[in-house]
């Protein structure tokens, strides 16, 4: 479900270098901008949870029209992602839209869900426009703006779980980020270009 040819990835953790949330957001935004400007780069995006890494982040959710209860499994996996995430990783949007730069703190909270999420929570075909909430609270304060085709999450061989995505730009607690860079060049060439780009932002920031 993912097109990973010619995609390289790296991680930065500005929170470990003492960055507060405001400085972190500025650095992450600049990282995407500078990497997108590198010759040969055709797409840049990011996520809080690295894909296909064995990491599983999840929470209980409330979904408009779905009756939850003590004996009902209301858990979903999650990820906080950047702009053009699905386009960069080759995952088709089935309805609605991807996140944009306007989906940031202070704006209406939004989410994108996968097919397994829509099926698990009996959402039918009209997914876009419905509301949900996370952390098991009763508030349906997140509007679903997109439906995306199922793609592998943490494991290649595991069944694809119900999964929802929110913009990391709406999350005040982001301390680290994984970046994905798609290029028309061989990935090993792009890897060599990452350290010089990041040194423009912070030469002391470790890269993984």
Secondary structure as UniProt FT lines:
FT   TURN            5..6
FT   STRAND          7..12
FT   HELIX           14..17
FT   HELIX           21..36
FT   TURN            39..40
FT   STRAND          41..47
FT   TURN            51..52
FT   STRAND          58..63
FT   TURN            64..65
FT   TURN            70..71
FT   STRAND          75..81
FT   TURN            83..84
FT   HELIX           85..89
FT   STRAND          93..96
FT   TURN            101..102
FT   TURN            105..106
FT   STRAND          110..114
FT   HELIX           115..120
FT   TURN            121..122
FT   TURN            128..129
FT   STRAND          131..134
FT   TURN            135..136
FT   STRAND          142..148
FT   STRAND          163..167
FT   HELIX           168..170
FT   TURN            172..173
FT   STRAND          177..183
FT   HELIX           187..199
FT   TURN            200..201
FT   TURN            203..204
//
